[in-house]
Amino acid sequence: MENNFDAIVIGSGISGGWAAKELTGKGLKTLMVERGRDVKHLKDYPTTNLQPWELEHRGRVTAEIKAENPVVSRCYAFKEDAQHFFVKDKEHPYLSEKPFDWIRGYQVGGKSLLWARQTQRWSDFDFEGPARDGFAVDWPIRYKDIAPWYSYVEKFAGISGNRDGIPQLPDGEFLPPMEMTCIENHFREKLSADYKDRQLIIGRCAHITRAEPIHKEQGRVNCQHRDLCRRGCPFGGYFSSNSSTIPWAEKTGNLTMLTDSVVHSIIYDEKKGRATGVNVVDAKTKQMTPYYARVIFVNAAAINTNLLLLNSVSSRFPQGLGNDNGLMGKYVAFHNYRGRVSAEFDGLQEYTTDGRRPNSTYMPRFRNVHRQETDFLRGYAVGISGHRSGIGAQGWGESLKEQLLHPKEGIWRIGGHMMGETIPKASNFVSLDKERKDEWGMPLINFSIDYDDNDEKMLEDFFGQMKEMFSKAGFTNIRTTDSKQAPGLDIHEMGGVRMGNDPRTSLLNKWNQLHACKNVFVTDGACMTSTGTQNPSLTYMALTARACDHAVSELKKGEL
């Protein structure tokens, strides 16, 4: 294989796919390196059309598999029909000083095959948050800098939603929204009447509800509401790298894919003062090969991006590439998903639900938006779903047949979960073990990440506020639950290579370039200065497209 390219993209997940699409589309011969196996759209979704009775264990993983994989089996999507897209615990070990559930997908497409597909824009209430509230460092960009790029990626990916006019959740380029159930509409109306600053909206999600020409050109059609997204969608109904950006990049003729290949380190040339390529370990033969390019995009997913950069040492960068200030790996944060609430409703007996909806409703953050009003910093969003299910058939013989033929409806149920912003801190970090390595020669990464007092206070506020809102809506049997889950199970780990204006306190500039090595860009979750409360993938996509545009512009000017 040719070893010289214009650009190298490390990782093929949601941000890596966008980097490949943008760079190849702008004419750059691009090498995409993926540590896992290839997964082709349509061809490699082995369970996508199976019926429940065709799965040996009716969709559940066995007790033996759970015992062998105590971490990944805690993930809601780790089921019999999708387990082949998840990294098993023993395959890729890691270390943790404090409990951290690291959920990974090592294959072409990465976790874009498995994500929850919720897509909300950030606002200046998020970008200005660290400076206003005095934590982390100030973001080097504001909403106006990224807004056009949100629009750009939304149109291509296909985002369903309503234009709700909420200041802290800017509207986007939406396809028609999905519908709320009647209990969700009931709650929305009561919420609007009882609180001026709280809204319940249908989730904004990366599902095609009306295929536009740009989606049809990708070979994608409307979402079928099968709600089997974790298996891979043969309709391309939801956005993934496999169905969208990677095939688009391949059509340019400028993309070369290298799978089963682990990037060991980025090569830094001290005489040239720039990165010149990457060292790649063949995952099967363990042989290392260098590949060279003028620009490198690191999209290995947040923690593996930290690992790779920390492992890229040289005489110039003995602590890791671009890590002059020693902050790389620190200020890692995540989303607090511990709080859950459920309730029942005796009304609306004349209605029921039918079919499936691969989406939920969403309550944007309402705490500490315009002013500090609580004894904790920042706030939380809430994902909510309400449905009415039938009463299960029981018994034998004629009675059982009658129940099956004429099922009776149960009561309405509604539930929600918090998505709390956590504060990035130096004490929450990842580091490389100095002695232990994996079978590809990469140091094992060590997690030291935990909740803090701010998270505990936020959790209690969530419980209190949700009980009050549900009670005012007429719901009964309200129950709150602290899952006490470890950080990581939210699958929203971010930071460690944060953006900022000052090279003394940050690693990346406003264009996602390493301050100290301008031809290396980081646009996955590692770049995040703070976490907001929104699902982060849409922001990674927009940042990536924006950074690619800048990189190509600089290349043309001879600045990279």
VENPE-V867313 format. One record per pair of residues at least 6 apart in sequence whose C-alpha atoms are under 7 Angstrom apart, sorted by the first residue. I is the first residue (numbers start at 0). J is the second residue. D is the distance in Angstrom with one decimal. If there is no record, write none. Layout:
I:J:D
I:J:D
This chain:
2:290:4.7
2:291:6.0
3:290:6.1
3:291:4.8
3:292:5.9
4:28:5.5
4:29:5.8
4:30:6.6
4:291:6.1
4:292:4.8
5:27:5.5
5:28:5.1
5:29:5.9
5:292:4.9
5:293:5.4
5:294:6.6
6:27:6.6
6:28:6.4
6:29:4.7
6:30:6.3
6:292:5.0
6:293:5.9
6:294:4.9
6:295:5.7
7:29:5.6
7:30:4.7
7:31:5.9
7:292:6.2
7:294:6.6
7:295:4.9
7:296:6.2
8:15:6.3
8:18:6.8
8:19:6.6
8:30:6.1
8:31:4.7
8:32:6.3
8:295:6.0
8:296:4.8
8:297:6.1
8:298:6.8
9:15:6.8
9:31:6.0
9:32:5.0
9:33:6.6
9:296:6.2
9:297:5.0
9:298:5.3
9:299:5.7
10:31:6.8
10:32:5.8
10:33:5.0
10:298:5.0
10:299:4.5
11:31:7.0
11:33:5.9
11:107:5.5
11:108:5.2
11:109:6.2
12:107:6.9
12:108:4.5
12:109:4.4
12:110:6.1
12:111:5.7
12:240:6.2
13:108:6.9
13:111:5.3
13:239:6.8
13:240:5.7
13:540:6.9
14:298:6.1
14:522:6.8
14:523:5.8
14:539:5.9
14:540:5.4
14:543:6.2
15:298:5.1
16:240:5.2
16:244:5.3
16:245:5.5
17:244:5.9
17:540:6.4
17:543:6.5
17:544:6.5
18:543:6.0
18:544:6.6
18:547:6.5
19:29:7.0
19:31:7.0
19:245:6.9
19:248:6.0
20:244:5.5
20:245:6.4
20:247:6.3
20:248:4.5
21:544:6.4
21:547:6.3
22:29:7.0
22:547:6.3
23:29:6.2
23:248:5.8
23:251:6.5
23:253:5.4
23:254:6.4
24:248:6.7
24:251:6.5
26:253:7.0
27:253:6.5
28:253:4.7
28:254:6.2
29:253:6.0
29:254:5.1
29:255:6.2
30:254:6.0
30:255:4.8
30:256:6.0
31:255:6.2
31:256:5.0
31:257:6.1
32:256:6.3
32:257:4.8
32:258:6.1
32:260:6.4
33:106:6.9
33:107:6.3
33:257:6.1
33:258:4.8
33:259:6.3
33:260:5.8
33:261:6.9
34:105:6.5
34:106:7.0
34:258:5.9
34:259:4.7
34:260:4.4
34:261:4.5
35:105:4.6
35:106:4.1
35:107:6.5
35:258:6.0
35:259:4.7
35:260:6.9
36:106:4.8
36:107:6.3
36:258:5.6
36:259:5.3
37:106:5.9
37:107:5.1
37:258:6.1
38:106:6.5
38:107:5.3
39:241:6.5
40:241:5.4
40:242:5.5
41:233:5.2
44:230:6.2
44:231:5.6
46:80:5.8
46:230:6.1
47:230:5.2
47:231:6.3
47:232:6.8
51:57:5.3
51:58:6.6
58:78:5.9
58:79:4.6
58:80:5.8
59:78:5.4
59:79:5.1
60:78:5.7
60:79:5.0
65:72:5.6
68:87:6.2
68:88:5.2
70:88:6.6
70:100:5.7
71:77:6.8
71:87:6.7
71:88:6.7
71:102:6.0
74:488:6.5
76:229:6.9
80:230:6.3
81:229:5.9
81:230:5.3
84:104:5.7
85:103:6.0
85:104:4.7
86:103:5.4
86:104:5.5
86:105:6.3
93:443:5.5
93:444:5.6
93:445:6.4
94:443:6.7
94:444:6.0
94:445:4.4
94:446:6.3
95:445:5.1
95:446:4.4
95:447:6.1
96:445:6.9
96:446:6.0
96:447:5.2
97:446:6.7
97:447:5.4
97:448:6.2
97:449:6.7
98:485:5.8
99:446:6.8
99:485:5.5
99:486:5.2
99:487:5.4
100:485:6.2
100:486:6.3
100:487:4.6
100:488:5.3
101:487:5.4
101:488:6.8
102:488:6.8
102:490:6.3
103:110:6.9
104:110:5.2
108:239:6.8
108:240:5.1
108:241:5.3
111:239:5.0
111:240:6.2
112:229:6.2
112:231:5.9
112:239:5.8
113:229:4.9
116:204:5.4
116:205:5.2
117:202:6.7
117:203:5.9
117:204:4.4
117:205:6.5
117:534:6.1
118:203:5.5
118:204:5.2
118:205:6.5
118:534:6.1
118:536:6.9
118:537:5.4
119:168:6.9
119:203:6.3
119:533:5.8
119:534:6.4
119:537:6.7
120:168:6.1
120:169:6.0
120:537:6.9
120:538:6.8
121:168:6.3
121:533:7.0
122:142:5.7
122:167:5.5
122:168:6.1
122:169:6.3
123:141:6.1
123:142:5.5
124:167:6.1
124:368:6.7
125:531:5.7
126:138:5.9
126:141:5.7
126:142:7.0
127:137:6.9
127:138:6.9
129:135:5.8
129:136:5.9
129:137:5.5
130:136:6.6
130:137:5.0
135:423:6.1
135:424:7.0
136:499:6.6
137:499:6.2
138:498:6.5
138:499:5.4
138:528:6.4
139:498:6.7
139:499:5.0
139:500:5.3
139:508:7.0
139:509:5.1
140:509:6.1
145:541:6.8
148:541:5.0
148:544:6.8
148:545:6.2
149:541:5.2
150:171:6.3
150:172:5.8
152:540:6.7
152:541:6.2
153:172:6.0
154:172:6.2
155:213:6.5
155:214:6.9
156:205:6.7
156:238:5.8
157:174:6.7
157:205:5.7
157:206:6.1
157:207:5.4
158:173:5.3
158:174:5.8
158:203:6.6
158:204:5.5
158:205:4.5
158:206:5.9
158:207:6.6
159:173:5.2
159:174:4.5
159:175:5.6
159:176:5.1
159:203:5.4
159:204:5.3
159:205:6.3
159:206:6.0
159:207:6.6
159:208:6.4
160:173:5.4
160:174:6.2
160:175:6.0
160:176:4.2
160:201:6.7
160:202:6.5
160:203:4.5
160:204:6.8
161:173:6.7
161:176:5.6
162:170:5.3
163:170:6.7
164:170:6.5
168:363:6.9
174:208:6.1
174:209:6.2
175:208:6.0
175:209:6.8
177:201:6.8
178:201:7.0
179:201:6.3
180:352:7.0
180:385:6.6
180:386:6.8
182:385:6.0
183:385:5.8
186:472:6.0
187:198:6.7
187:199:5.1
189:472:5.7
190:197:6.6
190:198:6.7
191:197:6.6
191:198:6.3
196:365:6.5
197:365:6.1
198:362:5.8
198:363:6.9
199:360:6.7
199:361:5.7
199:362:4.7
200:360:5.6
200:361:5.3
200:362:6.4
201:359:6.5
201:360:4.3
201:361:6.0
202:358:6.2
202:359:5.4
202:360:4.7
202:361:5.3
204:358:7.0
205:237:5.5
205:238:5.7
206:222:6.0
206:236:5.6
206:237:4.3
206:238:6.6
207:220:6.9
207:221:4.9
207:222:5.4
207:236:5.5
207:237:6.3
208:221:5.3
208:222:6.1
209:221:5.9
210:220:5.6
210:221:5.6
214:220:6.9
217:243:6.1
217:247:6.9
219:234:5.8
219:235:4.6
219:236:6.3
220:234:5.7
220:235:6.2
220:236:5.8
221:236:5.3
222:236:3.9
222:237:6.6
223:236:6.9
224:355:5.7
224:356:5.6
224:357:6.0
225:355:6.6
226:355:6.5
226:356:6.5
226:357:4.9
235:242:5.6
248:254:6.2
259:281:6.3
259:282:5.1
260:279:6.2
260:280:5.6
260:281:4.7
260:282:5.1
261:279:5.5
261:280:5.0
261:281:6.4
261:282:6.2
262:277:6.7
262:278:5.9
262:279:4.4
262:280:6.2
263:278:5.5
263:279:5.5
263:280:6.4
263:307:6.7
263:441:6.5
264:277:5.8
264:278:5.4
264:307:5.9
264:310:6.0
264:311:4.6
265:274:6.8
265:276:5.9
265:277:4.3
265:278:6.3
265:311:5.4
266:274:5.6
266:275:5.7
266:276:5.1
266:277:5.3
266:278:6.8
267:273:5.8
267:274:4.2
267:275:6.0
268:274:5.9
268:275:6.4
269:315:6.8
273:516:5.8
273:518:6.6
274:516:6.9
274:518:6.6
274:519:7.0
275:291:5.6
275:292:5.8
275:293:6.3
276:289:6.9
276:290:5.4
276:291:3.9
276:292:5.4
277:289:5.6
277:290:5.4
277:291:6.4
278:287:6.5
278:288:5.7
278:289:4.4
278:290:6.5
279:287:5.3
279:288:5.2
279:289:6.0
280:286:5.5
280:287:4.3
280:288:6.5
280:439:6.8
281:287:6.3
282:439:6.8
285:439:6.2
294:518:5.0
294:519:6.1
295:518:6.3
295:519:4.9
295:520:6.2
296:519:5.9
296:520:4.8
296:521:5.9
297:304:6.4
297:520:6.1
297:521:4.9
297:522:6.9
298:304:6.6
298:521:6.4
298:522:6.2
298:523:5.2
300:523:5.8
300:524:6.3
301:492:6.6
301:493:5.8
301:494:6.8
301:523:6.0
301:524:4.5
301:525:4.2
302:525:6.8
304:525:6.6
305:328:5.9
305:495:6.4
305:496:6.9
305:525:6.8
306:444:6.6
308:319:5.5
308:320:5.4
309:318:6.4
309:319:4.0
309:320:6.4
310:319:5.8
311:319:5.1
311:320:5.4
312:318:6.2
312:319:4.7
312:320:6.0
316:322:6.6
316:323:6.9
318:325:6.9
321:506:6.8
321:513:6.0
321:514:6.8
321:515:5.0
321:516:6.1
322:506:6.9
324:503:5.8
324:504:7.0
327:495:5.3
327:496:5.5
328:428:5.4
328:429:5.0
328:430:6.3
328:495:4.0
328:496:6.6
329:425:5.0
329:427:6.1
329:428:4.3
329:429:6.5
329:495:4.8
330:423:4.5
330:424:4.4
330:425:4.8
330:427:5.7
330:428:6.1
330:494:6.1
330:495:5.5
331:423:5.6
331:424:6.9
331:427:5.6
331:428:5.5
331:493:5.7
331:494:4.5
331:495:5.1
332:421:6.0
332:422:6.4
332:423:5.0
332:492:5.9
332:493:5.4
332:494:6.2
332:530:6.9
333:421:6.0
333:491:5.3
333:492:4.5
333:493:5.8
333:530:6.6
334:418:5.8
334:419:5.3
334:420:5.4
334:421:6.0
334:489:6.2
334:491:6.0
335:418:5.6
335:419:4.6
335:420:6.5
335:421:6.6
336:416:6.7
336:417:5.4
336:418:5.2
336:419:6.6
336:489:6.1
337:481:5.4
337:482:5.0
337:483:5.7
337:484:6.1
338:416:5.7
338:417:5.4
338:458:6.2
338:480:6.0
338:481:5.0
338:482:6.6
339:415:5.7
339:416:4.4
339:417:6.5
339:479:5.7
339:480:5.1
339:481:6.5
340:414:5.5
340:415:5.3
340:416:6.4
340:478:5.6
340:479:4.4
340:480:6.3
341:413:5.7
341:414:4.1
341:415:6.4
341:477:5.7
341:478:5.3
341:479:6.6
342:412:5.9
342:413:5.4
342:414:6.3
342:474:6.0
342:475:5.7
342:476:5.3
342:477:4.4
342:478:6.3
343:410:7.0
343:411:5.7
343:412:4.5
343:413:6.2
343:474:5.5
343:475:5.2
343:476:6.0
344:410:6.5
344:411:5.2
344:412:6.2
344:474:5.0
344:475:6.2
345:410:6.1
345:411:6.7
351:387:5.8
352:386:6.4
352:387:6.0
359:382:6.7
359:383:6.1
359:384:5.4
360:382:5.9
360:383:5.1
360:384:6.0
361:381:5.8
361:382:4.7
361:383:6.0
362:380:5.7
362:381:5.0
362:382:6.4
363:380:4.8
363:381:6.7
364:378:6.1
364:379:5.1
364:380:4.4
364:532:7.0
366:377:6.9
366:378:5.0
367:373:7.0
367:377:5.8
367:378:6.4
375:453:5.3
375:456:6.2
375:457:6.3
376:453:6.7
377:420:6.6
378:419:6.0
378:420:6.0
378:457:7.0
379:417:6.2
379:418:5.3
379:419:4.1
379:420:6.0
379:532:5.7
380:417:5.9
380:418:5.1
380:419:6.5
380:532:5.8
381:415:6.4
381:416:5.6
381:417:4.7
381:418:5.9
382:415:5.3
382:416:5.4
382:417:6.6
383:414:5.7
383:415:4.2
383:416:6.7
384:413:5.8
384:414:5.7
384:415:6.4
385:412:5.6
385:413:4.0
385:414:6.4
386:411:5.8
386:412:5.7
386:413:6.5
387:409:6.4
387:410:6.0
387:411:4.5
387:412:6.2
388:408:6.1
388:409:5.6
389:406:6.5
389:407:5.6
389:408:4.2
389:409:5.0
390:406:7.0
390:407:5.7
390:408:5.7
390:409:5.3
392:399:6.3
392:402:5.6
392:403:6.2
393:399:6.0
418:532:6.0
419:532:5.9
420:530:6.0
420:531:5.5
420:532:5.2
421:454:6.6
421:530:6.9
423:529:6.4
427:447:5.7
427:448:4.5
427:449:6.7
428:446:6.4
428:447:5.4
428:448:6.1
429:444:6.7
429:445:5.5
429:446:4.7
429:447:6.0
430:444:5.7
430:445:5.2
430:446:6.9
431:442:5.8
431:443:5.9
431:444:4.7
431:445:5.9
432:442:5.8
432:443:5.5
432:444:6.1
432:445:6.5
433:442:7.0
435:442:5.9
435:443:5.9
436:442:4.1
436:443:5.2
437:443:6.3
449:486:6.6
462:479:6.4
466:477:6.7
492:524:7.0
493:524:4.7
493:525:5.2
493:527:5.8
493:530:6.9
494:524:6.1
494:525:4.2
494:526:5.5
494:527:4.8
494:528:6.1
495:525:5.5
496:506:5.4
496:507:6.8
496:525:5.2
496:526:5.1
497:505:5.7
497:506:5.6
497:507:6.0
497:525:6.5
497:526:4.4
497:527:5.2
497:528:4.8
498:505:5.7
498:506:6.0
498:507:4.4
498:508:5.5
498:509:6.5
498:511:6.7
498:526:5.7
498:527:6.4
498:528:5.6
499:505:5.1
499:507:6.1
499:508:5.6
499:509:6.7
500:508:6.0
500:509:7.0
502:514:6.0
506:513:5.7
506:514:5.9
507:513:4.4
507:514:5.3
508:514:5.8
510:546:5.5
511:520:5.3
511:521:5.6
511:522:6.2
511:546:6.3
512:518:6.7
512:519:5.7
512:520:4.4
512:521:6.6
513:519:5.9
513:520:6.3
518:559:5.8
522:539:6.2
522:542:6.2
522:543:5.3
523:539:5.6
524:539:6.7
553:559:5.9
